[in-house]
Amino acid sequence: MAAFKRPGELSASAFGLSFADRDVGGAAAAPIYNMNERLALTEQRRRLPIYAHRTQLLYLIEAHATTVVVGETGSGKTTQLPQYLHKAGWTGGGRMVACTQPRRVAAMTVAARVAEEMGCRLGQEVGYAIRFEDVSTPGVTRLRFCTDGVLLREMMQDPLLQKYSVIMVDEAHERSLATDVLLGLLKKVQRRRPDLRVIISSATIEAEAIASATIEAEAIARFFDTSNVRRPVGHVEALPAEGQPPSRSPALMSLEGRMHSVQVHYLETSTSNYLQSAVEAAVAIHKEDQPGDILIFLTGQDECEAAVKLLEEEGRRLQRSRLKWRLQPVALYAGLPASHQLAVFEPSPRGVRKVIAATNIAETSVTLEGIVYVIDSCFAKQRCYNPLTGLESLLIAPISKASAQQRAGRAGRVRPGHCFRLCSEDDYESKLPATTVPEMQRSDLAGTVLQLKSLGIDNIMSFEWLAPPPAETMVRALEMLHALGALDGDARLARPYGTQMAELPLDPPLARMLLASGEMGCTAEVLTVVAMLSVQSVWAPGGRRDVDDAKARFAVAEGDLISYLNVWKAWEESGRSKKWAITNYVMHRSLLRAADIRNQLQAHLRRLGIKPSSALEGASAFDQEALATVRKALAAGLFINAAKLTDELQVKLSDQDDSGASIYRLVRSAGGEAAAAKLRIHHSSVLFRCRPQWVCFYAAEQNDTGWYEMRDILAIESGWLTELAPHMYRLAPVNTQMRR
């Protein structure tokens, strides 16, 4: 394994190797680009590794109810397998093939690529569906790419997925929450529909990972193996049209390796500042003046944008040099508008080297054309739910070896490449876990439990999980749903709230506040707030002072949720002007997206028989009673996340100008770990410099300092808690403070 010097050290080749050196018969060869990129699409598809196994795959799918496909990155399984099924007749008779993806960007980009290969317009024969967006045509679409969550919601209307002949669960190795739930449900569906074929696609990268990937694939295969399960007495097996049922023993097939080799390199000593080291590494690669784009893996939006700014400065500094290539830094993260995300996938102009600073959104599924070099920070933000506090932590943690191997594979999709890991080889071997903990075991399960209950699965504990969730998390989810009125005393779906909340494509707290708005006569206002909470961010990126000044123009003492109403009203009064949005540091595309979501949710409410209403329309600006109605409706979904200001104050002793951060405590905690959790208002909130006595928050995340920071805050009156949730809160007899 080639060792290389630390980024930034003065050297003709900062990594101790020359990118132009490739041993081909003992002679150095020029860098190899994708030899197939100028070929016709048909010829490109023939050269994919999966093409040689097309017949075998179709035979296994025909003969077995479940097929597990382990294929390395770049083998073509995501784009080609659905097309093979289409040509083999699995979409005949009006049936469809579904291919699920764990991420929205992957569903959109893969669908666009397949539509291009099939020579059809996206949304016709090939379509995609993500939450609040469906680009497909009923009766026309045959290949449908969607997120796991979308297919789960579809099962609420069609539990047996009758319109699908094949369900392909792609990227199963990521073990997302929705993927694990979907696999458990598909196993149940197959017992009623033996004609349904399930394909589970998993990926591996390095040769050393094949054994562990195979073990995981075998575990999935065992999970779906029902060959030894006895059918109930009197059960009649529904035979396919051919009259021969498929084998209930899953087939397992492994595809050969990546199309191109990737050399992996490590630092001699692990870096203490991976962001700066990543930028220095990218500049060092650029100075080699060899062709190829660069992909940098970082942990979040802030880091990606910071890396882009640093690279832009370096690019300007290098403009006078005689390098053949010009730097073009771009960011890729989940909060980026869809048009900007898709622009990242466009080929680089001639003479331009694209440097993409991305989160793990670029880790799987998507192919970034032209990537030759991957710089891996070996870190990612990982969300973990603590059922004892009911709060989440979003902390930067080392990635798993499996994720690191996936990231390295980005460099070998279309040509030979290099991966530079910003850690030492010893740290990689000793400090990185082999696999990532399944999301099922570190997430809030309230929404998942509600979905399962709505599908008629009352005994959640007996549900067949691929990775059983912690009992504490399940109990916490049941408690929350009961508090919101979605479950009755027997933990069954309550009517009407439970069934109505399950039909809304929202988190349970947001669904509950929408239902409360129908009772209180303020659906128009709550619809707006819920829609704006359903987009990634309302505020545009920019200087913190500029954005804070923009927020101040709309801020009110009642908090962020009411401030959103002011933003919406001003945007509407401007005629939904993009110029107005830019001037006020508001994301115009986010508001357009929120408007679309609002319309869809309004249609859901009409189907539920909830009439449109407004509390603020026609009311004066000083009508506190009308405003209190809206705030109560919002608090009806957020009362679980109520917090009270304490007399404690946290001050940075090292900062003489620090006025201190006010400390809040959860109201519902009666002691233990939840009572010990310290909360403060996040700097992005309009209440950051305020001290409201009582608040409810939509989200709170623990950061690296140990604080739980509250976002999307609503100021409330203390008496509302006992009014809205008397089953959960009561007044203490002595000091009238809230107690659970």
C-alpha positions in Angstrom: 0.0 0.0 0.0 1.5 3.3 -1.1 2.2 5.7 1.8 1.9 9.4 1.0 2.9 12.6 2.7 0.5 14.7 4.7 -1.5 17.2 2.7 0.2 20.6 2.5 3.7 19.4 2.7 6.0 20.9 0.1 6.6 18.3 -2.5 6.3 17.9 -6.2 3.8 15.2 -5.5 2.1 15.8 -2.1 0.9 12.2 -1.9 4.2 10.6 -2.8 3.0 9.2 -6.1 2.5 10.4 -9.6 -1.0 10.1 -11.0 0.3 9.7 -14.5 2.0 6.4 -13.6 -0.1 3.4 -14.4 1.6 0.1 -15.0 0.5 -1.4 -18.3 2.9 -4.0 -19.5 5.7 -2.3 -17.6 5.2 1.0 -19.3 3.6 4.2 -18.0 0.3 4.9 -19.7 -1.8 8.1 -19.9 -4.8 8.4 -17.6 -7.7 6.3 -18.9 -11.1 7.9 -19.1 -14.2 5.9 -19.6 -13.6 4.1 -22.8 -17.3 3.6 -23.3 -18.6 7.1 -22.8 -18.5 7.9 -26.6 -20.3 4.6 -27.5 -24.0 4.3 -28.1 -26.1 3.6 -25.0 -26.8 0.1 -26.2 -23.1 -0.7 -26.5 -22.4 0.9 -23.1 -25.0 -1.4 -21.5 -23.5 -4.4 -23.1 -20.2 -3.7 -21.5 -21.6 -3.6 -18.0 -20.7 -6.6 -15.8 -24.3 -7.5 -15.2 -25.0 -8.0 -18.9 -23.2 -11.4 -18.9 -25.5 -12.7 -16.2 -28.8 -11.4 -17.6 -30.1 -14.9 -18.5 -29.1 -16.4 -15.2 -30.7 -13.6 -13.2 -34.0 -13.8 -15.1 -34.1 -17.6 -14.5 -33.5 -17.2 -10.8 -36.2 -14.5 -10.6 -38.6 -16.8 -12.5 -37.9 -19.8 -10.3 -37.6 -18.2 -6.8 -39.9 -15.9 -4.9 -36.9 -14.0 -3.5 -33.6 -13.3 -5.1 -30.7 -11.7 -3.3 -28.2 -10.0 -5.6 -24.8 -9.0 -4.3 -23.1 -6.8 -6.9 -20.2 -4.4 -6.6 -20.6 -0.8 -7.3 -20.7 -0.1 -11.1 -22.0 -3.5 -12.0 -25.2 -2.0 -13.4 -27.7 -3.7 -11.3 -29.7 -0.6 -10.4 -30.3 0.6 -13.9 -30.2 -2.6 -15.9 -32.1 -5.2 -13.9 -35.5 -3.3 -14.1 -35.0 -3.0 -17.8 -34.3 -6.7 -18.2 -37.5 -7.4 -16.3 -39.5 -5.1 -18.5 -38.2 -6.8 -21.7 -38.8 -10.3 -20.2 -42.5 -9.5 -19.8 -42.9 -8.8 -16.1 -44.6 -5.5 -16.9 -47.2 -7.1 -19.2 -50.9 -7.0 -18.4 -50.7 -3.6 -16.9 -48.4 -4.7 -14.1 -45.4 -2.6 -12.9 -41.9 -3.2 -11.5 -40.9 -1.1 -8.5 -37.3 -0.3 -7.6 -36.9 1.3 -4.2 -34.1 3.6 -3.1 -33.2 4.9 0.4 -32.6 8.4 -0.9 -34.7 10.8 -2.9 -31.8 12.0 -5.1 -31.0 8.4 -6.1 -34.6 7.7 -7.1 -34.7 10.8 -9.3 -31.3 10.4 -11.0 -31.7 6.6 -11.6 -35.1 7.1 -13.1 -33.8 9.8 -15.4 -30.9 7.6 -16.6 -33.2 4.6 -17.2 -35.6 6.8 -19.1 -32.7 8.0 -21.3 -31.6 4.5 -22.0 -35.1 3.4 -22.9 -35.6 6.4 -25.1 -38.8 7.6 -23.4 -39.8 10.7 -21.6 -39.4 10.7 -17.8 -42.9 10.2 -16.3 -44.1 8.0 -19.1 -42.9 4.4 -19.2 -40.3 5.2 -16.6 -41.2 7.4 -13.6 -40.3 8.1 -10.0 -42.1 9.0 -6.8 -40.7 10.7 -3.7 -42.6 12.2 -0.8 -44.9 14.9 -2.1 -43.8 14.4 -5.7 -45.0 11.8 -8.1 -43.6 11.9 -11.7 -45.4 8.9 -13.2 -48.5 8.3 -15.3 -51.1 5.7 -14.1 -51.7 3.1 -16.7 -48.6 4.1 -18.7 -45.6 3.8 -16.3 -44.1 0.4 -16.1 -40.8 1.0 -14.2 -41.3 3.0 -11.1 -38.4 4.2 -9.0 -39.4 5.4 -5.5 -38.1 5.8 -2.0 -38.8 3.0 0.5 -41.1 5.3 2.4 -43.3 6.0 -0.6 -43.9 2.3 -1.2 -44.7 1.8 2.5 -47.4 4.5 2.3 -48.7 2.9 -0.9 -49.2 -0.3 1.1 -51.7 1.5 3.3 -54.0 1.8 0.2 -53.0 -1.5 -1.4 -51.5 -3.9 1.3 -50.8 -6.7 -1.1 -49.2 -4.3 -3.8 -51.4 -5.9 -6.4 -50.3 -3.7 -9.3 -46.7 -4.8 -8.9 -45.2 -8.0 -10.3 -41.7 -7.4 -9.0 -40.4 -5.3 -6.1 -36.7 -4.6 -6.2 -35.3 -3.2 -2.9 -32.0 -1.6 -3.8 -29.1 -0.6 -1.6 -30.4 -2.9 1.2 -26.9 -2.9 2.8 -27.6 0.7 4.0 -30.2 -0.8 6.4 -32.3 2.3 6.5 -35.4 2.4 8.8 -37.8 2.3 5.9 -35.9 -0.5 4.2 -36.0 -2.8 7.2 -39.7 -2.3 7.7 -40.4 -2.8 4.0 -38.5 -6.1 4.0 -40.5 -7.4 7.0 -43.8 -6.4 5.3 -42.8 -7.9 1.9 -42.2 -11.2 3.7 -45.7 -11.1 5.0 -47.1 -10.1 1.5 -45.4 -13.1 -0.2 -47.4 -15.5 2.0 -50.6 -14.2 0.5 -49.1 -13.5 -3.0 -46.7 -16.3 -4.0 -46.6 -14.8 -7.5 -44.9 -11.6 -6.2 -41.1 -11.6 -6.9 -38.8 -9.8 -4.5 -35.3 -8.8 -5.5 -33.0 -7.6 -2.7 -29.9 -5.8 -4.0 -26.9 -5.2 -1.9 -23.5 -3.8 -2.7 -19.9 -4.5 -1.8 -16.7 -2.8 -2.9 -13.4 -4.2 -1.9 -12.3 -7.8 -2.2 -11.8 -8.0 1.6 -15.5 -7.0 2.1 -16.9 -9.8 0.0 -17.0 -12.3 2.8 -18.8 -9.9 5.2 -21.2 -8.8 2.5 -22.0 -12.5 1.6 -22.7 -13.2 5.3 -25.1 -10.3 5.4 -26.7 -11.4 2.2 -27.1 -14.9 3.5 -28.7 -13.5 6.6 -31.3 -11.7 4.4 -31.8 -14.9 2.4 -32.4 -16.8 5.6 -34.9 -14.2 6.7 -36.9 -14.7 3.5 -36.6 -18.5 3.5 -40.1 -19.9 4.2 -39.5 -23.3 2.6 -39.8 -24.9 6.0 -42.8 -22.9 7.3 -45.9 -25.0 7.4 -49.0 -23.6 5.9 -52.2 -23.4 8.1 -54.7 -26.2 7.7 -57.0 -25.5 4.8 -54.7 -23.0 3.2 -54.8 -23.1 -0.6 -51.7 -22.0 -2.4 -52.5 -19.4 -5.1 -50.7 -20.6 -8.2 -49.3 -18.3 -10.8 -50.7 -18.4 -14.4 -48.2 -21.1 -15.3 -49.5 -23.3 -12.5 -46.1 -23.9 -10.8 -45.4 -21.8 -7.7 -41.9 -20.4 -7.3 -39.5 -21.8 -4.8 -39.9 -20.4 -1.3 -36.1 -20.8 -0.8 -34.3 -17.6 -1.8 -31.7 -17.6 -4.5 -28.4 -15.8 -3.8 -26.2 -14.5 -6.7 -23.0 -12.5 -6.6 -21.9 -10.3 -9.5 -18.3 -9.7 -10.4 -16.3 -6.7 -9.4 -16.1 -3.0 -10.2 -15.5 -1.9 -13.8 -12.3 -0.1 -12.9 -9.6 -0.4 -10.2 -9.2 2.1 -7.3 -6.0 2.6 -5.4 -6.6 3.4 -1.8 -4.1 5.6 0.1 -3.8 6.6 3.8 -2.1 9.5 5.7 1.0 8.7 7.6 -0.6 10.3 10.6 -4.3 11.0 11.1 -5.3 14.7 10.7 -6.9 16.8 13.5 -8.7 19.0 11.0 -10.1 16.9 8.2 -11.9 19.9 6.5 -8.7 21.8 6.0 -6.8 18.6 5.1 -9.4 17.7 2.5 -9.1 21.1 0.9 -5.3 20.9 0.9 -5.5 17.4 -0.6 -7.8 18.6 -3.4 -5.4 21.5 -4.2 -2.4 19.1 -4.2 -4.3 16.8 -6.6 -5.2 19.7 -8.8 -1.6 20.8 -9.0 -0.6 17.5 -10.5 -2.5 18.8 -13.6 -3.9 15.4 -14.5 -7.5 15.1 -15.8 -10.4 14.0 -13.6 -12.9 15.4 -11.1 -12.6 15.2 -7.4 -15.2 14.1 -4.8 -14.7 15.1 -1.2 -16.8 13.4 1.5 -17.7 15.7 4.5 -20.3 15.5 7.2 -22.8 18.3 6.6 -24.1 21.3 4.8 -21.9 23.8 6.7 -18.7 21.9 6.0 -19.6 21.5 2.3 -20.2 25.2 1.9 -17.0 26.0 3.9 -15.0 23.7 1.6 -16.4 25.3 -1.5 -15.5 28.8 -0.3 -11.9 27.7 0.5 -11.6 26.0 -2.8 -12.9 29.1 -4.6 -10.2 31.1 -2.9 -7.5 28.6 -3.9 -8.9 28.6 -7.5 -8.6 32.4 -7.7 -5.0 32.1 -6.4 -4.1 29.5 -9.0 -5.6 31.4 -12.0 -2.2 32.9 -12.9 -0.5 29.5 -12.9 0.0 27.6 -16.0 -2.2 24.7 -15.1 -4.3 23.2 -17.8 -7.3 22.9 -15.6 -9.5 25.4 -13.8 -11.2 24.6 -10.4 -15.0 24.6 -10.2 -16.0 23.8 -6.6 -19.7 22.7 -6.1 -21.6 21.4 -3.1 -24.0 18.4 -2.8 -26.1 17.8 0.2 -29.7 16.9 1.0 -30.9 20.5 1.7 -29.7 21.7 -1.7 -32.6 22.5 -4.2 -33.3 19.7 -6.6 -32.2 21.8 -9.6 -28.8 22.4 -8.0 -28.4 18.8 -7.0 -29.1 17.7 -10.6 -26.7 20.3 -11.9 -23.9 18.5 -10.0 -24.3 15.5 -12.3 -23.7 17.5 -15.5 -20.4 16.8 -17.3 -17.6 19.3 -16.6 -16.9 21.9 -19.3 -13.7 21.5 -21.3 -10.7 22.7 -19.3 -12.6 22.6 -16.0 -12.0 20.3 -13.0 -15.1 19.9 -10.9 -14.5 19.5 -7.1 -17.7 18.2 -5.4 -17.9 18.7 -1.6 -20.6 16.2 -0.6 -22.2 14.5 2.3 -23.0 10.8 2.3 -25.8 11.5 -0.1 -23.2 10.7 -2.8 -22.1 7.5 -1.2 -24.4 5.0 -3.0 -26.7 4.6 -6.0 -25.7 7.8 -7.9 -23.0 7.9 -10.5 -21.0 11.1 -10.7 -19.5 11.1 -14.1 -15.8 12.0 -14.4 -14.8 11.3 -10.7 -11.3 10.0 -10.6 -10.2 11.1 -7.1 -12.1 10.6 -3.9 -11.0 12.3 -0.7 -12.7 10.7 2.3 -12.8 12.4 5.7 -13.9 9.1 7.2 -16.5 10.9 9.3 -20.3 11.4 8.9 -23.1 12.9 10.9 -25.1 10.1 12.5 -28.5 10.5 14.0 -29.2 8.6 17.2 -32.4 8.6 19.2 -32.3 8.3 23.0 -35.7 6.8 24.2 -34.9 7.7 27.8 -35.0 11.5 26.9 -37.1 11.3 23.8 -34.5 13.5 22.1 -32.1 13.0 19.2 -28.4 13.4 18.9 -26.8 14.4 15.6 -23.1 13.8 16.2 -20.1 13.5 14.0 -18.8 9.9 14.2 -16.4 7.7 12.3 -18.0 5.9 9.4 -18.0 2.1 9.1 -15.5 0.2 6.9 -18.4 -0.7 4.7 -19.2 2.9 4.1 -15.6 3.7 3.5 -15.5 1.0 0.8 -18.7 2.5 -0.8 -17.1 5.9 -0.9 -13.9 4.6 -2.5 -16.1 3.0 -5.2 -17.2 6.4 -6.4 -13.7 6.8 -8.0 -14.1 3.6 -10.0 -17.5 3.9 -11.6 -16.3 5.1 -15.1 -12.5 4.9 -15.0 -9.6 3.8 -12.8 -9.2 6.1 -9.8 -7.7 6.9 -6.4 -9.2 7.2 -2.9 -7.4 9.2 -0.2 -8.5 8.5 3.3 -7.7 11.2 5.8 -6.6 8.9 8.5 -3.8 6.5 9.1 -4.1 2.9 8.0 -3.8 1.8 11.7 -6.7 4.0 12.7 -8.8 2.7 9.8 -8.3 -0.9 10.9 -8.7 -0.3 14.6 -11.2 2.6 15.0 -13.7 2.2 12.2 -16.5 -0.4 12.9 -17.1 -3.1 10.3 -20.7 -2.1 9.5 -23.1 0.8 10.4 -25.6 0.1 13.1 -29.0 -0.3 11.4 -31.2 2.8 11.5 -33.9 0.7 13.1 -31.9 0.4 16.3 -31.1 4.2 16.6 -34.3 6.0 15.5 -37.6 7.2 16.8 -40.2 4.6 15.8 -43.4 6.5 16.4 -44.2 7.0 12.7 -43.2 3.4 11.9 -45.4 2.0 14.6 -48.3 4.1 13.4 -47.9 2.8 9.9 -47.7 -0.8 11.0 -50.8 -0.4 13.2 -52.7 1.1 10.2 -51.8 -2.0 8.2 -53.5 -4.2 10.8 -50.4 -5.3 12.6 -51.5 -4.9 16.2 -48.9 -7.0 17.9 -45.8 -5.0 17.0 -43.5 -7.0 19.3 -44.2 -10.2 17.2 -43.5 -8.5 13.9 -40.6 -10.2 12.1 -37.8 -7.6 12.1 -34.6 -8.1 10.2 -32.9 -6.2 13.1 -35.2 -6.1 16.2 -35.4 -2.5 17.7 -34.6 -1.9 21.3 -37.6 -2.5 23.6 -37.2 0.9 25.2 -37.6 2.6 21.8 -40.7 0.6 21.0 -42.2 1.4 24.4 -41.4 5.1 23.9 -43.1 5.1 20.5 -46.3 3.5 21.9 -46.3 6.1 24.7 -46.0 9.0 22.3 -48.7 7.7 20.0 -51.0 7.1 23.0 -50.3 10.7 24.3 -51.2 12.1 20.8 -54.5 10.1 20.8 -53.5 7.8 17.9 -53.7 4.7 20.1 -56.3 3.6 22.6 -55.7 2.0 26.0 -55.3 -1.4 24.4 -52.6 0.0 22.1 -54.9 -0.3 19.1 -55.4 2.3 16.4 -57.8 4.8 17.9 -60.7 6.4 16.0 -60.9 8.9 14.6 -57.4 10.4 15.4 -55.4 7.2 14.9 -56.8 6.3 11.5 -56.7 10.0 10.3 -53.1 10.5 11.4 -52.0 7.3 9.6 -53.5 8.6 6.4 -51.5 11.9 6.5 -47.9 11.6 5.1 -46.4 13.4 8.1 -44.7 12.8 11.3 -47.3 12.0 14.1 -46.9 15.4 15.8 -47.5 17.3 12.6 -50.4 15.1 11.7 -52.0 15.7 15.1 -51.7 19.5 14.9 -53.4 19.4 11.5 -56.3 17.5 12.9 -56.5 19.9 15.9 -56.6 22.9 13.5 -59.8 21.4 11.9 -61.4 21.4 15.4 -60.2 24.9 16.3 -61.0 26.5 12.9 -57.5 27.5 11.7 -56.5 24.9 9.0 -55.2 27.6 6.7 -52.6 28.8 9.1 -51.5 25.3 10.4 -51.3 24.0 6.8 -48.8 26.7 6.0 -46.7 26.0 9.1 -46.7 22.3 8.5 -45.8 22.7 4.8 -42.9 25.0 5.7 -41.7 22.5 8.4 -41.7 19.8 5.7 -39.1 21.5 3.5 -35.4 21.4 4.3 -34.9 25.1 5.0 -36.9 28.3 4.4 -33.9 30.6 4.8 -31.3 31.0 2.0 -27.6 30.4 2.7 -25.6 33.6 3.3 -23.7 35.6 5.9 -25.1 34.9 9.3 -25.6 38.6 10.1 -27.5 39.2 6.8 -29.7 36.2 7.3 -30.4 37.2 11.0 -31.3 40.7 9.8 -33.7 39.2 7.3 -35.3 37.0 9.9 -35.8 40.0 12.2 -38.1 41.6 9.6 -40.5 38.7 10.1 -39.8 37.7 13.7 -42.5 37.8 16.4 -42.3 37.0 20.1 -44.5 33.9 19.6 -41.6 32.1 17.9 -40.4 30.5 14.7 -43.7 28.8 13.7 -45.7 32.1 13.8 -42.8 33.9 12.0 -43.2 31.4 9.2 -46.8 32.7 8.7 -45.4 36.2 8.3 -42.9 35.0 5.7 -45.6 33.2 3.8 -48.0 36.2 3.8 -45.3 38.6 2.6 -44.3 36.1 -0.2 -47.9 35.8 -1.3 -48.4 39.5 -1.3 -45.3 39.9 -3.5 -47.0 37.7 -6.1 -44.6 34.9 -5.1 -41.8 37.0 -6.5 -38.4 35.4 -6.8 -36.8 38.8 -6.6 -38.5 39.4 -3.2 -37.2 36.0 -2.0 -33.6 36.9 -2.9 -33.9 40.3 -1.3 -35.1 38.8 2.0 -32.7 35.8 2.0 -35.6 33.3 1.6 -35.3 30.2 -0.5 -37.8 30.8 -3.3 -37.7 27.1 -4.4 -38.3 26.0 -0.8 -41.4 28.2 -0.7 -42.7 26.8 -4.1 -42.1 23.3 -2.7 -44.0 24.3 0.5 -46.9 25.6 -1.6 -47.1 22.3 -3.5 -47.0 20.3 -0.2 -49.6 22.6 1.3 -52.0 21.9 -1.7 -51.5 18.2 -1.3 -52.1 18.3 2.4 -55.2 20.4 1.9 -56.5 17.7 -0.5 -55.8 15.0 2.2 -57.9 17.1 4.7 -60.8 17.3 2.3 -60.7 13.5 1.9 -60.9 13.2 5.7 -63.9 15.5 5.8 -62.1 18.4 7.5 -63.4 21.8 6.2 -61.0 24.6 5.3 -61.0 27.5 7.9 -58.9 30.4 9.0 -58.5 32.2 12.3 -56.4 35.1 11.2 -58.1 36.0 7.9 -60.0 39.2 8.5 -58.6 39.5 12.0 -56.7 42.6 13.0 -53.0 42.5 13.6 -53.6 42.9 17.3 -56.2 40.1 17.7 -54.4 38.0 20.3 -57.3 35.7 20.7 -57.2 34.6 17.1 -53.4 34.2 17.3 -53.8 32.2 20.5 -56.1 29.8 18.6 -53.4 29.1 16.0 -50.8 28.7 18.7 -52.9 26.2 20.6 -53.5 24.1 17.5 -49.7 24.0 16.9 -49.1 23.1 20.6 -51.7 20.3 20.3 -49.1 18.3 18.3 -46.0 19.5 20.1 -47.0 19.4 23.8 -44.8 16.4 24.3 -41.8 18.6 23.5 -42.6 21.3 26.1 -39.7 23.0 28.0 -39.5 25.5 30.8 -36.9 28.2 31.4 -34.8 27.7 34.5 -32.8 30.1 36.6 -29.6 28.4 35.4 -27.2 30.2 33.0 -24.3 28.8 31.0 -21.5 31.3 30.4 -18.2 30.8 28.5 -15.6 31.9 31.0 -13.1 32.4 28.1 -15.4 34.9 26.4 -15.8 38.2 28.4 -18.6 39.4 26.1 -20.6 36.2 26.4 -24.0 37.1 28.0 -24.7 33.4 28.6 -27.1 30.8 27.3 -30.4 30.3 29.1 -31.0 26.7 30.1 -34.4 25.0 29.6 -35.6 21.6 31.0 -38.1 19.2 29.6 -41.5 19.6 31.4 -42.5 15.9 30.9 -39.4 14.6 32.8 -40.0 13.3 36.3 -36.4 12.6 36.9 -33.6 10.5 35.5 -31.8 11.1 32.2 -34.6 13.2 30.7 -34.5 15.6 33.6 -30.7 16.0 33.3 -30.9 17.0 29.6 -29.9 20.6 29.2 -31.7 22.5 26.4 -31.0 25.8 24.8 -32.4 27.8 21.9 -30.5 27.2 18.6 -28.9 30.3 17.1 -31.0 29.9 13.9 -34.2 30.6 15.9 -35.8 34.0 16.0 -36.0 33.6 19.8 -32.2 33.1 20.1 -31.7 36.2 22.1 -35.0 36.0 24.0 -36.1 34.2 27.2 -39.6 32.9 26.8 -40.8 31.1 30.0 -42.6 28.2 28.3 -41.9 26.8 24.8 -42.7 23.8 22.6 -40.2 22.8 19.9 -40.5 20.6 16.8 -36.9 19.3 16.9 -34.0 19.3 19.3 -30.6 17.8 18.5 -27.6 17.2 20.7 -24.5 18.7 19.3 -20.8 17.9 20.0 -20.8 20.2 23.1 -23.4 18.1 24.8 -26.2 20.7 24.5 -29.6 19.8 23.2 -30.4 22.7 20.9 -34.1 23.5 20.1 -35.2 24.5 16.6 -38.6 25.6 15.2 -39.8 26.9 18.5 -43.3 28.1 19.6 -43.8 30.2 22.7 -46.8 29.0 24.8 -48.7 29.7 27.9 -48.2 27.2 30.8 -51.9 26.6 31.3 -52.2 25.2 27.7 -50.4 22.0 28.6 -53.0 20.9 31.2 -55.8 22.1 28.8 -54.5 20.2 25.7 -53.0 17.2 27.5 -54.6 16.6 30.9 -53.8 12.9 30.5 -50.1 13.9 30.5 -49.7 17.1 32.6 -51.2 18.4 35.8 -50.5 21.3 38.1 -48.3 20.7 41.1 -50.3 21.5 44.3 -47.6 23.7 45.9 -45.7 25.7 43.3 -48.1 25.3 40.3 -45.3 24.0 38.2 -46.1 21.4 35.6 -45.6 17.8 36.5 -46.0 14.7 34.4 
